[in-house]
Amino acid sequence: MSTGREANAFAGEQPSVTIAAHSWRAEKLDGTLTWSLLDLSTGEPGKTAIKTGTVALSVADVPVAQVVPLPVPRLGLYRLDADIAWKDGGKDARQVIMASIGAVPKDDDASRDASPYGLNTHGGGSHPVVDAWSKAGIRWIRDYAWGFGGMLHARDGNGNFTGWPWYPKILARYQKAGLRILPCFAGDCIPAVTGDGDVKVPTTWRRDVSAILSAFPDIAYWELGNEWDLDWEDKRNVKADRARGWPQYRAYHKAFGQLVSAMGGIAVENGRAGVHPEEVKSFVTKGDFDGIQVVNGHYYTGISAPENAIKNENTGGGGAVAAMLCYPDLLREASRASSADGKQRSFWLTEFGWDTKAGPIVSNFQQAVYLQRGWLASFANGVDKSFWFYDFDAPVGKAFFDGCGIMDHLVQPKLSYCALAALTRVLPNPKYLGPLDAGPGTWGYLFEDHGTLVAALGTIEQIDGPTVDFASGTLSDFLGNPVAGKKAKLGMAPIFCVGVARDDRWVKQACYENDGLRLFSLAAGDKVEIPIAVTNHRAAASKATLTLRLPKDWAIIADKQAVEAAAGAKAKGVVAFTISPKAVPGEYEAVVQIDEGGALCEHRVRVLVGAALTVSAPALGNQPGTTPIEISVLNRSQRALDGTVTPRLPAGWKAEPAEVKLTQLAPGAKLAVPFKITWDASWKPGEEAWAEVATTDGVATRVALQPGVITIPRLAKYVPDGELGEWPATSLLPNWVIGVSGEGAANAEVRLAWQDNGLALAVSVKDSRLLNTDPRAFWDMDATEVFLDSTGTPAARAFAPTDHQFWLIGLPAEKRVFLGRWKRGTEIPDSQFDIPGVTGMAKQTADGYIFEAVIPAAAISGFAAKAGTTIGLDLILTINGKNGRREVYWPWGKQAGVASKPELWGRVRFAE
């Protein structure tokens, strides 16, 4: 079966399929093909076929072909299932997935240059379906085939780049399809960091780069590299460069910008693994980016909606800014930082996407609607171009990114391909005008495109949202199908309204925008200002009042602000308030209401309230005695603080000094307070070890002083039912023994015990979204990692056969626990997945999960199941909570590098 269309994409025409058959026999053979057409436009096959049919076939040694029209009722994704039965008993079955998308609009070179729609690919791959990409509205290609080392290897004796993957042919292919190219010098275009002196860019490097640029004068844009700043395994010694303020990164970008500019091209920053506005501002204002005209970043929201996301799930994508920023705020801050020196630069998001196969998995429907909403959010927050990652799925989902394609591994379209095509039809070259408000839990934007006003609205998470009455314009769904009338029920998929009237309420709403942050992470008692920018898109003057609506006991500083703007003019108003000093940690909402002779719209701001002080301390180690430590105190508030740091210890433990005073600790200041803690591995019931910090104005917080030696009981009776009733009380690690990253509560209980059959573990977790869709990719999931040394010997060494890195993931839907073991060195031949012999149970709760499991003794090399045994152990629970990821651990978290440091692991004694 063949559609006769590249990637089975039908643009502006009804789909059809050609049934071809051929027999090597001389005699005639008759058969019947039965087919059914299923609608996949919701992300899953429809329960019933929308059309069925049969085709009579009669073949001999001469091929026959028959075209079967497949008229579809609407634009979307479809699957044709076909079964053939031959009269000699032979049978066959085939499937074809096809896309029905709108006709390809005509656009000129200027529109293509300005298009915000890009796609990541490798031009040396086996499936360059450039025509199908172009049909979907892709106008820019970011190509990894142009790796720096690969290009130098492809250079022939005449200095031309004629070797694999045949760059002139790749370029000609894109040019024929009218696509613009962004070659990415992936690999080590910026060399690894060596030494700590001044960085000098070699002349040979400048010559090599110049030779490449000269060989391809038709290419305007060049990108210095891909995620050179990623310090995973630190292969390029990037951590050292970061610690020194990025001298290597700065020097090579400065040289690259000079070279590309001298050749008349446009230099694009290395594609950062994250989005880093603070670092960009530094590069820009200090002159390192004088020749860089495009600033670059990557961001993946995982399973989170783009409007609410607060964590970059990309490998190495975190740690970008001092304060927590939501995805839209981060994009806008990066865009603004790009021109911090007053020179106009663009900010491009050269990688973003969602995965349907591995890592943080979303459904096909979510991927499609998040694709549109991700692009819309980028339009609204200063991103000039965004490049979807990736072109095709991997055949099997093994790791994050394997299911990010807009086509499957068979080069067939996914629902996200159809959604992309619909978006590029309705907004080919959008100009953002302002935000829209259809009520709590909704998002919305107003754009102008080729003189036409286009509104886009939907819900953030609600499947069943409000019904909205559009007074003007023509409505369509996220696949480009018309919606009858002027009313539409909002959901996660965007509703588009094309042709909004200039006097419509949407135009009035779009005149007002929160020009500051939409997510604040602050302390109780802090002050918040919300600037509202007015851009009057109307032919008449505007006049409005800004009114605050706040949680109970929060104090208004500036409210009832009047703002006026003449036609086409701009203005600004500011409202302000103070968070209640007694506000408990959590998420709150502050609302700015815009009134123009009546309520027009609202701007909602998320406020994450945390403690005014955060305090952290290292574990006490795994050798009882006297341990010198530093207790770090950070003032997160906007005011200077006085107070004390006081260790509270079990009887027999001792702290020197007994107390330290804090005097005028400035806002944002961090103080390391030294103590010597004398401790042992015993304490009485009810005794605890904490370092308490108390201020004179009533702020109090504390951090556990975690001993690195514990004793666990034998679990005589084990019933894997998820109830945990048979576990001894002494199996529960006290809350002061376990640590938690960040400033929130652990919201987790951990139980440990030993059995004749192995090591028993139970966890009970609250505030978890329970990411468990891909247990093999434990680094992205809600996983419990267990680093275990069966000899109980804390010493620096490479992993030995008796050293283990296990991970456990609860799978409530399957009522079991997944166990894996990661290969870190030569201790095992390969990583192990879904190890057999695990007895366990997992249950989902209202806001988290419970699981219990026994790691089989057979899976633990050298395990001795008897009282008196001592093992080395480090536990790390990774929990994906509502407001981000946290670690709960004993005795060390990942930041300490415990994965490769058995000498740090705690010691666990087996008691009867």
Helices and strands as residue ranges (DSSP letters): G 6-8, E 9-11, E 16-21, E 29-39, E 51-59, E 64-69, E 76-86, E 91-101, H 109-114, E 117-121, H 130-135, E 140-143, G 144-146, H 148-153, H 167-176, E 180-183, H 203-215, E 221-223, G 232-234, H 238-243, H 247-262, E 266-268, H 277-285, E 292-298, H 327-337, E 346-352, H 364-379, E 385-388, H 415-426, E 431-435, E 442-449, E 452-459, E 467-469, E 474-476, E 482-483, E 487-489, E 495-498, H 505-509, E 512-514, E 519-523, E 527-535, E 542-549, E 555-558, E 561-565, E 570-578, E 586-595, E 599-610, E 613-616, E 625-635, E 641-648, E 654-656, E 660-665, E 670-679, E 690-695, E 700-704, E 709-712, G 729-731, E 739-740, E 748-755, E 758-766, G 778-780, E 783-789, E 803-811, G 812-814, E 816-821, E 839-844, E 848-856, G 857-859, E 870-881, E 884-890, G 894-896, G 898-900, G 902-904, E 906-910
